[in-house]
Structures are given as structure tokens and as C-alpha cells.
Amino acid sequence: MDENSVGGQIKSWPDRTRSFYTDVRTEMKKVSTPSLKEVQATTAVVLITVALFGVYFWLVDLGLAWGVQRLMDYFTK
């Protein structure tokens, strides 16, 4: 029976499933838990980055709001 046929795919399912779980087990052995110091460092980087982006977008918003207000004032007079 051809492995590309429906019957072949059904027959190869247990082998493919076993292979998949073997691969998952192998990859999970490579996973490590970060240390407290690493977690604190990456958390600090994320918080600083979010704060910087927040300030940047706040300034852009202020600039756009000011520009739109000036245009509205110009065209409504």
C-alpha cells in the first residue's frame, strides 16, 4: 500500500505519532529555566523599553493633535 494513500497514512500514524513525541521529549530536555537574575534583567529591559515607547508615542500624539488643531483653526476662520 502506498504511504501517500489514505490507508498508508492511517497505517503510518502510530509511527509518526511516536516519532513526534520522541522529538518533543528530546527538545524538552534542552529547555532550561532562567535564573532570577536573568528574569530581573529582561524585565528591566522590557519596562524601560515600554516607558520609552510610551513617551515617544505621547510626544507624537501631542504633535499631531497640535497640528490638526492648527489646521482646524486655519480652515474654520
HTML snippet that shows the backbone in 3Dmol.js (N, CA, C, O; Angstrom):
<script src="https://3Dmol.org/build/3Dmol-min.js"></script>
<div id="view" style="width:600px;height:400px;position:relative"></div>
<script>
const pdb = `
ATOM      1  N   MET A   1       0.849  -1.166   0.000  1.00  0.00           N
ATOM      2  CA  MET A   1       0.000   0.000   0.000  1.00  0.00           C
ATOM      3  C   MET A   1       0.901   1.238   0.000  1.00  0.00           C
ATOM      4  O   MET A   1       1.876   1.301   0.748  1.00  0.00           O
ATOM      5  N   ASP A   2       0.578   2.196  -0.820  1.00  0.00           N
ATOM      6  CA  ASP A   2       1.356   3.425  -0.943  1.00  0.00           C
ATOM      7  C   ASP A   2       1.188   4.280   0.315  1.00  0.00           C
ATOM      8  O   ASP A   2       0.085   4.408   0.846  1.00  0.00           O
ATOM      9  N   GLU A   3       2.290   4.861   0.781  1.00  0.00           N
ATOM     10  CA  GLU A   3       2.228   5.656   2.008  1.00  0.00           C
ATOM     11  C   GLU A   3       1.459   6.955   1.820  1.00  0.00           C
ATOM     12  O   GLU A   3       1.003   7.544   2.800  1.00  0.00           O
ATOM     13  N   ASN A   4       1.305   7.415   0.573  1.00  0.00           N
ATOM     14  CA  ASN A   4       0.538   8.633   0.303  1.00  0.00           C
ATOM     15  C   ASN A   4      -0.954   8.373   0.218  1.00  0.00           C
ATOM     16  O   ASN A   4      -1.748   9.313   0.244  1.00  0.00           O
ATOM     17  N   SER A   5      -1.350   7.107   0.115  1.00  0.00           N
ATOM     18  CA  SER A   5      -2.773   6.793   0.075  1.00  0.00           C
ATOM     19  C   SER A   5      -3.366   6.930   1.475  1.00  0.00           C
ATOM     20  O   SER A   5      -2.642   7.000   2.469  1.00  0.00           O
ATOM     21  N   VAL A   6      -4.672   6.966   1.532  1.00  0.00           N
ATOM     22  CA  VAL A   6      -5.352   7.119   2.827  1.00  0.00           C
ATOM     23  C   VAL A   6      -5.020   5.944   3.743  1.00  0.00           C
ATOM     24  O   VAL A   6      -4.745   6.138   4.927  1.00  0.00           O
ATOM     25  N   GLY A   7      -5.045   4.742   3.205  1.00  0.00           N
ATOM     26  CA  GLY A   7      -4.720   3.568   4.015  1.00  0.00           C
ATOM     27  C   GLY A   7      -3.288   3.602   4.517  1.00  0.00           C
ATOM     28  O   GLY A   7      -3.018   3.233   5.659  1.00  0.00           O
ATOM     29  N   GLY A   8      -2.365   4.045   3.662  1.00  0.00           N
ATOM     30  CA  GLY A   8      -0.961   4.150   4.065  1.00  0.00           C
ATOM     31  C   GLY A   8      -0.751   5.186   5.149  1.00  0.00           C
ATOM     32  O   GLY A   8       0.064   5.004   6.053  1.00  0.00           O
ATOM     33  N   GLN A   9      -1.500   6.280   5.048  1.00  0.00           N
ATOM     34  CA  GLN A   9      -1.387   7.314   6.074  1.00  0.00           C
ATOM     35  C   GLN A   9      -1.927   6.826   7.410  1.00  0.00           C
ATOM     36  O   GLN A   9      -1.373   7.134   8.466  1.00  0.00           O
ATOM     37  N   ILE A  10      -2.999   6.070   7.356  1.00  0.00           N
ATOM     38  CA  ILE A  10      -3.574   5.533   8.603  1.00  0.00           C
ATOM     39  C   ILE A  10      -2.612   4.535   9.235  1.00  0.00           C
ATOM     40  O   ILE A  10      -2.430   4.534  10.453  1.00  0.00           O
ATOM     41  N   LYS A  11      -1.991   3.680   8.410  1.00  0.00           N
ATOM     42  CA  LYS A  11      -1.067   2.685   8.951  1.00  0.00           C
ATOM     43  C   LYS A  11       0.197   3.324   9.506  1.00  0.00           C
ATOM     44  O   LYS A  11       0.780   2.809  10.460  1.00  0.00           O
ATOM     45  N   SER A  12       0.631   4.443   8.921  1.00  0.00           N
ATOM     46  CA  SER A  12       1.867   5.078   9.399  1.00  0.00           C
ATOM     47  C   SER A  12       1.615   6.024  10.572  1.00  0.00           C
ATOM     48  O   SER A  12       2.566   6.552  11.147  1.00  0.00           O
ATOM     49  N   TRP A  13       0.355   6.247  10.936  1.00  0.00           N
ATOM     50  CA  TRP A  13       0.029   7.183  12.005  1.00  0.00           C
ATOM     51  C   TRP A  13       0.701   6.838  13.330  1.00  0.00           C
ATOM     52  O   TRP A  13       1.260   7.743  13.950  1.00  0.00           O
ATOM     53  N   PRO A  14       0.686   5.593  13.808  1.00  0.00           N
ATOM     54  CA  PRO A  14       1.351   5.302  15.088  1.00  0.00           C
ATOM     55  C   PRO A  14       2.853   5.601  15.054  1.00  0.00           C
ATOM     56  O   PRO A  14       3.405   6.106  16.031  1.00  0.00           O
ATOM     57  N   ASP A  15       3.511   5.295  13.943  1.00  0.00           N
ATOM     58  CA  ASP A  15       4.948   5.571  13.838  1.00  0.00           C
ATOM     59  C   ASP A  15       5.210   7.072  13.833  1.00  0.00           C
ATOM     60  O   ASP A  15       6.142   7.552  14.478  1.00  0.00           O
ATOM     61  N   ARG A  16       4.377   7.807  13.096  1.00  0.00           N
ATOM     62  CA  ARG A  16       4.556   9.266  13.049  1.00  0.00           C
ATOM     63  C   ARG A  16       4.288   9.893  14.414  1.00  0.00           C
ATOM     64  O   ARG A  16       4.978  10.827  14.821  1.00  0.00           O
ATOM     65  N   THR A  17       3.289   9.379  15.114  1.00  0.00           N
ATOM     66  CA  THR A  17       2.973   9.893  16.447  1.00  0.00           C
ATOM     67  C   THR A  17       4.110   9.596  17.420  1.00  0.00           C
ATOM     68  O   THR A  17       4.509  10.466  18.194  1.00  0.00           O
ATOM     69  N   ARG A  18       4.622   8.394  17.385  1.00  0.00           N
ATOM     70  CA  ARG A  18       5.744   8.005  18.257  1.00  0.00           C
ATOM     71  C   ARG A  18       6.960   8.883  17.962  1.00  0.00           C
ATOM     72  O   ARG A  18       7.630   9.357  18.880  1.00  0.00           O
ATOM     73  N   SER A  19       7.238   9.094  16.678  1.00  0.00           N
ATOM     74  CA  SER A  19       8.370   9.942  16.285  1.00  0.00           C
ATOM     75  C   SER A  19       8.179  11.373  16.785  1.00  0.00           C
ATOM     76  O   SER A  19       9.120  12.002  17.268  1.00  0.00           O
ATOM     77  N   PHE A  20       6.952  11.878  16.664  1.00  0.00           N
ATOM     78  CA  PHE A  20       6.663  13.232  17.129  1.00  0.00           C
ATOM     79  C   PHE A  20       6.926  13.358  18.629  1.00  0.00           C
ATOM     80  O   PHE A  20       7.595  14.297  19.061  1.00  0.00           O
ATOM     81  N   TYR A  21       6.413  12.432  19.417  1.00  0.00           N
ATOM     82  CA  TYR A  21       6.605  12.504  20.867  1.00  0.00           C
ATOM     83  C   TYR A  21       8.065  12.300  21.264  1.00  0.00           C
ATOM     84  O   TYR A  21       8.518  12.862  22.261  1.00  0.00           O
ATOM     85  N   THR A  22       8.797  11.512  20.504  1.00  0.00           N
ATOM     86  CA  THR A  22      10.230  11.359  20.757  1.00  0.00           C
ATOM     87  C   THR A  22      10.945  12.687  20.515  1.00  0.00           C
ATOM     88  O   THR A  22      11.804  13.094  21.298  1.00  0.00           O
ATOM     89  N   ASP A  23      10.583  13.352  19.427  1.00  0.00           N
ATOM     90  CA  ASP A  23      11.178  14.659  19.132  1.00  0.00           C
ATOM     91  C   ASP A  23      10.822  15.685  20.202  1.00  0.00           C
ATOM     92  O   ASP A  23      11.664  16.493  20.592  1.00  0.00           O
ATOM     93  N   VAL A  24       9.580  15.657  20.675  1.00  0.00           N
ATOM     94  CA  VAL A  24       9.161  16.588  21.727  1.00  0.00           C
ATOM     95  C   VAL A  24       9.970  16.344  22.992  1.00  0.00           C
ATOM     96  O   VAL A  24      10.451  17.291  23.615  1.00  0.00           O
ATOM     97  N   ARG A  25      10.122  15.096  23.372  1.00  0.00           N
ATOM     98  CA  ARG A  25      10.894  14.752  24.572  1.00  0.00           C
ATOM     99  C   ARG A  25      12.344  15.227  24.443  1.00  0.00           C
ATOM    100  O   ARG A  25      12.917  15.766  25.390  1.00  0.00           O
ATOM    101  N   THR A  26      12.931  15.020  23.252  1.00  0.00           N
ATOM    102  CA  THR A  26      14.319  15.450  23.014  1.00  0.00           C
ATOM    103  C   THR A  26      14.448  16.965  23.149  1.00  0.00           C
ATOM    104  O   THR A  26      15.386  17.459  23.775  1.00  0.00           O
ATOM    105  N   GLU A  27      13.514  17.695  22.566  1.00  0.00           N
ATOM    106  CA  GLU A  27      13.575  19.157  22.632  1.00  0.00           C
ATOM    107  C   GLU A  27      13.319  19.668  24.045  1.00  0.00           C
ATOM    108  O   GLU A  27      13.936  20.648  24.464  1.00  0.00           O
ATOM    109  N   MET A  28      12.425  19.027  24.784  1.00  0.00           N
ATOM    110  CA  MET A  28      12.132  19.465  26.146  1.00  0.00           C
ATOM    111  C   MET A  28      13.324  19.273  27.081  1.00  0.00           C
ATOM    112  O   MET A  28      13.443  19.979  28.082  1.00  0.00           O
ATOM    113  N   LYS A  29      14.193  18.339  26.768  1.00  0.00           N
ATOM    114  CA  LYS A  29      15.403  18.158  27.573  1.00  0.00           C
ATOM    115  C   LYS A  29      16.353  19.337  27.402  1.00  0.00           C
ATOM    116  O   LYS A  29      17.194  19.584  28.266  1.00  0.00           O
ATOM    117  N   LYS A  30      16.227  20.068  26.292  1.00  0.00           N
ATOM    118  CA  LYS A  30      17.090  21.217  26.016  1.00  0.00           C
ATOM    119  C   LYS A  30      16.589  22.495  26.683  1.00  0.00           C
ATOM    120  O   LYS A  30      17.316  23.487  26.747  1.00  0.00           O
ATOM    121  N   VAL A  31      15.360  22.477  27.176  1.00  0.00           N
ATOM    122  CA  VAL A  31      14.760  23.666  27.781  1.00  0.00           C
ATOM    123  C   VAL A  31      15.352  23.893  29.165  1.00  0.00           C
ATOM    124  O   VAL A  31      15.516  22.957  29.948  1.00  0.00           O
ATOM    125  N   SER A  32      15.670  25.150  29.453  1.00  0.00           N
ATOM    126  CA  SER A  32      16.191  25.474  30.783  1.00  0.00           C
ATOM    127  C   SER A  32      15.391  26.631  31.370  1.00  0.00           C
ATOM    128  O   SER A  32      14.860  27.471  30.643  1.00  0.00           O
ATOM    129  N   THR A  33      15.315  26.658  32.677  1.00  0.00           N
ATOM    130  CA  THR A  33      14.625  27.726  33.371  1.00  0.00           C
ATOM    131  C   THR A  33      15.609  28.858  33.624  1.00  0.00           C
ATOM    132  O   THR A  33      16.703  28.618  34.135  1.00  0.00           O
ATOM    133  N   PRO A  34      15.239  30.093  33.274  1.00  0.00           N
ATOM    134  CA  PRO A  34      16.172  31.200  33.504  1.00  0.00           C
ATOM    135  C   PRO A  34      16.355  31.467  34.997  1.00  0.00           C
ATOM    136  O   PRO A  34      15.470  31.200  35.810  1.00  0.00           O
ATOM    137  N   SER A  35      17.512  31.992  35.326  1.00  0.00           N
ATOM    138  CA  SER A  35      17.780  32.325  36.725  1.00  0.00           C
ATOM    139  C   SER A  35      17.025  33.591  37.114  1.00  0.00           C
ATOM    140  O   SER A  35      16.528  34.317  36.254  1.00  0.00           O
ATOM    141  N   LEU A  36      16.946  33.846  38.403  1.00  0.00           N
ATOM    142  CA  LEU A  36      16.266  35.044  38.898  1.00  0.00           C
ATOM    143  C   LEU A  36      16.939  36.296  38.335  1.00  0.00           C
ATOM    144  O   LEU A  36      16.259  37.255  37.969  1.00  0.00           O
ATOM    145  N   LYS A  37      18.258  36.291  38.266  1.00  0.00           N
ATOM    146  CA  LYS A  37      18.992  37.443  37.750  1.00  0.00           C
ATOM    147  C   LYS A  37      18.648  37.704  36.285  1.00  0.00           C
ATOM    148  O   LYS A  37      18.488  38.856  35.883  1.00  0.00           O
ATOM    149  N   GLU A  38      18.531  36.642  35.484  1.00  0.00           N
ATOM    150  CA  GLU A  38      18.167  36.798  34.073  1.00  0.00           C
ATOM    151  C   GLU A  38      16.749  37.335  33.926  1.00  0.00           C
ATOM    152  O   GLU A  38      16.489  38.184  33.073  1.00  0.00           O
ATOM    153  N   VAL A  39      15.842  36.847  34.747  1.00  0.00           N
ATOM    154  CA  VAL A  39      14.450  37.310  34.690  1.00  0.00           C
ATOM    155  C   VAL A  39      14.375  38.784  35.074  1.00  0.00           C
ATOM    156  O   VAL A  39      13.667  39.556  34.428  1.00  0.00           O
ATOM    157  N   GLN A  40      15.091  39.177  36.111  1.00  0.00           N
ATOM    158  CA  GLN A  40      15.086  40.582  36.538  1.00  0.00           C
ATOM    159  C   GLN A  40      15.677  41.475  35.457  1.00  0.00           C
ATOM    160  O   GLN A  40      15.161  42.566  35.212  1.00  0.00           O
ATOM    161  N   ALA A  41      16.750  41.033  34.808  1.00  0.00           N
ATOM    162  CA  ALA A  41      17.389  41.835  33.770  1.00  0.00           C
ATOM    163  C   ALA A  41      16.460  42.022  32.570  1.00  0.00           C
ATOM    164  O   ALA A  41      16.304  43.137  32.072  1.00  0.00           O
ATOM    165  N   THR A  42      15.849  40.945  32.110  1.00  0.00           N
ATOM    166  CA  THR A  42      14.962  41.070  30.950  1.00  0.00           C
ATOM    167  C   THR A  42      13.700  41.855  31.299  1.00  0.00           C
ATOM    168  O   THR A  42      13.167  42.570  30.451  1.00  0.00           O
ATOM    169  N   THR A  43      13.220  41.733  32.525  1.00  0.00           N
ATOM    170  CA  THR A  43      12.063  42.513  32.952  1.00  0.00           C
ATOM    171  C   THR A  43      12.397  43.997  32.959  1.00  0.00           C
ATOM    172  O   THR A  43      11.586  44.818  32.532  1.00  0.00           O
ATOM    173  N   ALA A  44      13.577  44.345  33.438  1.00  0.00           N
ATOM    174  CA  ALA A  44      14.001  45.750  33.447  1.00  0.00           C
ATOM    175  C   ALA A  44      14.093  46.289  32.023  1.00  0.00           C
ATOM    176  O   ALA A  44      13.671  47.414  31.756  1.00  0.00           O
ATOM    177  N   VAL A  45      14.638  45.497  31.116  1.00  0.00           N
ATOM    178  CA  VAL A  45      14.745  45.933  29.714  1.00  0.00           C
ATOM    179  C   VAL A  45      13.357  46.166  29.129  1.00  0.00           C
ATOM    180  O   VAL A  45      13.138  47.157  28.432  1.00  0.00           O
ATOM    181  N   VAL A  46      12.431  45.274  29.403  1.00  0.00           N
ATOM    182  CA  VAL A  46      11.069  45.421  28.878  1.00  0.00           C
ATOM    183  C   VAL A  46      10.399  46.666  29.449  1.00  0.00           C
ATOM    184  O   VAL A  46       9.777  47.424  28.703  1.00  0.00           O
ATOM    185  N   LEU A  47      10.512  46.890  30.744  1.00  0.00           N
ATOM    186  CA  LEU A  47       9.880  48.051  31.370  1.00  0.00           C
ATOM    187  C   LEU A  47      10.461  49.363  30.840  1.00  0.00           C
ATOM    188  O   LEU A  47       9.717  50.306  30.569  1.00  0.00           O
ATOM    189  N   ILE A  48      11.769  49.424  30.694  1.00  0.00           N
ATOM    190  CA  ILE A  48      12.410  50.636  30.163  1.00  0.00           C
ATOM    191  C   ILE A  48      11.980  50.869  28.724  1.00  0.00           C
ATOM    192  O   ILE A  48      11.681  52.000  28.341  1.00  0.00           O
ATOM    193  N   THR A  49      11.946  49.810  27.926  1.00  0.00           N
ATOM    194  CA  THR A  49      11.551  49.939  26.528  1.00  0.00           C
ATOM    195  C   THR A  49      10.105  50.404  26.406  1.00  0.00           C
ATOM    196  O   THR A  49       9.804  51.272  25.587  1.00  0.00           O
ATOM    197  N   VAL A  50       9.215  49.844  27.205  1.00  0.00           N
ATOM    198  CA  VAL A  50       7.811  50.247  27.177  1.00  0.00           C
ATOM    199  C   VAL A  50       7.677  51.712  27.578  1.00  0.00           C
ATOM    200  O   VAL A  50       6.913  52.455  26.963  1.00  0.00           O
ATOM    201  N   ALA A  51       8.414  52.129  28.603  1.00  0.00           N
ATOM    202  CA  ALA A  51       8.358  53.530  29.039  1.00  0.00           C
ATOM    203  C   ALA A  51       8.850  54.463  27.936  1.00  0.00           C
ATOM    204  O   ALA A  51       8.237  55.501  27.686  1.00  0.00           O
ATOM    205  N   LEU A  52       9.939  54.106  27.281  1.00  0.00           N
ATOM    206  CA  LEU A  52      10.471  54.951  26.201  1.00  0.00           C
ATOM    207  C   LEU A  52       9.489  55.042  25.031  1.00  0.00           C
ATOM    208  O   LEU A  52       9.267  56.124  24.487  1.00  0.00           O
ATOM    209  N   PHE A  53       8.908  53.920  24.649  1.00  0.00           N
ATOM    210  CA  PHE A  53       7.920  53.948  23.576  1.00  0.00           C
ATOM    211  C   PHE A  53       6.693  54.745  23.997  1.00  0.00           C
ATOM    212  O   PHE A  53       6.114  55.462  23.182  1.00  0.00           O
ATOM    213  N   GLY A  54       6.291  54.630  25.254  1.00  0.00           N
ATOM    214  CA  GLY A  54       5.154  55.399  25.739  1.00  0.00           C
ATOM    215  C   GLY A  54       5.392  56.892  25.629  1.00  0.00           C
ATOM    216  O   GLY A  54       4.519  57.630  25.172  1.00  0.00           O
ATOM    217  N   VAL A  55       6.565  57.342  26.045  1.00  0.00           N
ATOM    218  CA  VAL A  55       6.907  58.767  25.958  1.00  0.00           C
ATOM    219  C   VAL A  55       6.967  59.197  24.491  1.00  0.00           C
ATOM    220  O   VAL A  55       6.469  60.264  24.134  1.00  0.00           O
ATOM    221  N   TYR A  56       7.573  58.368  23.648  1.00  0.00           N
ATOM    222  CA  TYR A  56       7.684  58.702  22.224  1.00  0.00           C
ATOM    223  C   TYR A  56       6.297  58.871  21.595  1.00  0.00           C
ATOM    224  O   TYR A  56       6.038  59.865  20.917  1.00  0.00           O
ATOM    225  N   PHE A  57       5.408  57.898  21.823  1.00  0.00           N
ATOM    226  CA  PHE A  57       4.082  57.988  21.232  1.00  0.00           C
ATOM    227  C   PHE A  57       3.255  59.117  21.833  1.00  0.00           C
ATOM    228  O   PHE A  57       2.413  59.694  21.146  1.00  0.00           O
ATOM    229  N   TRP A  58       3.480  59.439  23.098  1.00  0.00           N
ATOM    230  CA  TRP A  58       2.803  60.573  23.722  1.00  0.00           C
ATOM    231  C   TRP A  58       3.222  61.874  23.033  1.00  0.00           C
ATOM    232  O   TRP A  58       2.388  62.730  22.737  1.00  0.00           O
ATOM    233  N   LEU A  59       4.535  62.007  22.782  1.00  0.00           N
ATOM    234  CA  LEU A  59       5.026  63.207  22.096  1.00  0.00           C
ATOM    235  C   LEU A  59       4.509  63.282  20.653  1.00  0.00           C
ATOM    236  O   LEU A  59       4.132  64.358  20.188  1.00  0.00           O
ATOM    237  N   VAL A  60       4.490  62.175  19.962  1.00  0.00           N
ATOM    238  CA  VAL A  60       3.949  62.159  18.600  1.00  0.00           C
ATOM    239  C   VAL A  60       2.477  62.538  18.622  1.00  0.00           C
ATOM    240  O   VAL A  60       2.024  63.312  17.778  1.00  0.00           O
ATOM    241  N   ASP A  61       1.730  62.003  19.574  1.00  0.00           N
ATOM    242  CA  ASP A  61       0.312  62.321  19.690  1.00  0.00           C
ATOM    243  C   ASP A  61       0.108  63.809  19.960  1.00  0.00           C
ATOM    244  O   ASP A  61      -0.763  64.439  19.361  1.00  0.00           O
ATOM    245  N   LEU A  62       0.917  64.371  20.865  1.00  0.00           N
ATOM    246  CA  LEU A  62       0.813  65.809  21.143  1.00  0.00           C
ATOM    247  C   LEU A  62       1.096  66.631  19.892  1.00  0.00           C
ATOM    248  O   LEU A  62       0.392  67.598  19.600  1.00  0.00           O
ATOM    249  N   GLY A  63       2.130  66.237  19.159  1.00  0.00           N
ATOM    250  CA  GLY A  63       2.479  66.953  17.934  1.00  0.00           C
ATOM    251  C   GLY A  63       1.382  66.879  16.883  1.00  0.00           C
ATOM    252  O   GLY A  63       1.049  67.882  16.252  1.00  0.00           O
ATOM    253  N   LEU A  64       0.826  65.695  16.697  1.00  0.00           N
ATOM    254  CA  LEU A  64      -0.257  65.537  15.725  1.00  0.00           C
ATOM    255  C   LEU A  64      -1.510  66.298  16.157  1.00  0.00           C
ATOM    256  O   LEU A  64      -2.176  66.922  15.332  1.00  0.00           O
ATOM    257  N   ALA A  65      -1.825  66.244  17.440  1.00  0.00           N
ATOM    258  CA  ALA A  65      -3.001  66.961  17.946  1.00  0.00           C
ATOM    259  C   ALA A  65      -2.814  68.464  17.753  1.00  0.00           C
ATOM    260  O   ALA A  65      -3.751  69.160  17.364  1.00  0.00           O
ATOM    261  N   TRP A  66      -1.620  68.963  18.021  1.00  0.00           N
ATOM    262  CA  TRP A  66      -1.333  70.383  17.834  1.00  0.00           C
ATOM    263  C   TRP A  66      -1.475  70.754  16.356  1.00  0.00           C
ATOM    264  O   TRP A  66      -2.069  71.781  16.027  1.00  0.00           O
ATOM    265  N   GLY A  67      -0.927  69.912  15.462  1.00  0.00           N
ATOM    266  CA  GLY A  67      -1.001  70.192  14.028  1.00  0.00           C
ATOM    267  C   GLY A  67      -2.429  70.165  13.505  1.00  0.00           C
ATOM    268  O   GLY A  67      -2.819  71.029  12.720  1.00  0.00           O
ATOM    269  N   VAL A  68      -3.197  69.196  13.928  1.00  0.00           N
ATOM    270  CA  VAL A  68      -4.595  69.106  13.494  1.00  0.00           C
ATOM    271  C   VAL A  68      -5.381  70.301  14.022  1.00  0.00           C
ATOM    272  O   VAL A  68      -6.218  70.861  13.313  1.00  0.00           O
ATOM    273  N   GLN A  69      -5.113  70.689  15.265  1.00  0.00           N
ATOM    274  CA  GLN A  69      -5.813  71.851  15.834  1.00  0.00           C
ATOM    275  C   GLN A  69      -5.487  73.120  15.053  1.00  0.00           C
ATOM    276  O   GLN A  69      -6.373  73.933  14.788  1.00  0.00           O
ATOM    277  N   ARG A  70      -4.220  73.290  14.685  1.00  0.00           N
ATOM    278  CA  ARG A  70      -3.833  74.466  13.897  1.00  0.00           C
ATOM    279  C   ARG A  70      -4.548  74.464  12.543  1.00  0.00           C
ATOM    280  O   ARG A  70      -5.014  75.510  12.090  1.00  0.00           O
ATOM    281  N   LEU A  71      -4.639  73.284  11.886  1.00  0.00           N
ATOM    282  CA  LEU A  71      -5.340  73.191  10.604  1.00  0.00           C
ATOM    283  C   LEU A  71      -6.833  73.510  10.762  1.00  0.00           C
ATOM    284  O   LEU A  71      -7.423  74.215   9.942  1.00  0.00           O
ATOM    285  N   MET A  72      -7.424  72.976  11.829  1.00  0.00           N
ATOM    286  CA  MET A  72      -8.845  73.244  12.072  1.00  0.00           C
ATOM    287  C   MET A  72      -9.083  74.744  12.303  1.00  0.00           C
ATOM    288  O   MET A  72     -10.033  75.319  11.773  1.00  0.00           O
ATOM    289  N   ASP A  73      -8.206  75.363  13.099  1.00  0.00           N
ATOM    290  CA  ASP A  73      -8.327  76.799  13.346  1.00  0.00           C
ATOM    291  C   ASP A  73      -8.173  77.589  12.054  1.00  0.00           C
ATOM    292  O   ASP A  73      -8.900  78.556  11.828  1.00  0.00           O
ATOM    293  N   TYR A  74      -7.238  77.187  11.210  1.00  0.00           N
ATOM    294  CA  TYR A  74      -6.967  77.901   9.954  1.00  0.00           C
ATOM    295  C   TYR A  74      -8.162  77.822   9.013  1.00  0.00           C
ATOM    296  O   TYR A  74      -8.559  78.825   8.421  1.00  0.00           O
ATOM    297  N   PHE A  75      -8.743  76.608   8.875  1.00  0.00           N
ATOM    298  CA  PHE A  75      -9.819  76.427   7.897  1.00  0.00           C
ATOM    299  C   PHE A  75     -11.209  76.823   8.425  1.00  0.00           C
ATOM    300  O   PHE A  75     -12.143  76.960   7.634  1.00  0.00           O
ATOM    301  N   THR A  76     -11.358  77.006   9.723  1.00  0.00           N
ATOM    302  CA  THR A  76     -12.673  77.397  10.250  1.00  0.00           C
ATOM    303  C   THR A  76     -12.801  78.899  10.417  1.00  0.00           C
ATOM    304  O   THR A  76     -13.873  79.377  10.786  1.00  0.00           O
ATOM    305  N   LYS A  77     -11.763  79.648  10.164  1.00  0.00           N
ATOM    306  CA  LYS A  77     -11.837  81.104  10.301  1.00  0.00           C
ATOM    307  C   LYS A  77     -12.247  81.732   9.003  1.00  0.00           C
ATOM    308  O   LYS A  77     -12.365  82.955   8.919  1.00  0.00           O
TER     309      LYS A  77
END
`;
const viewer = $3Dmol.createViewer("view");
viewer.addModel(pdb, "pdb");
viewer.setStyle({}, {cartoon: {color: "spectrum"}});
viewer.zoomTo();
viewer.render();
</script>
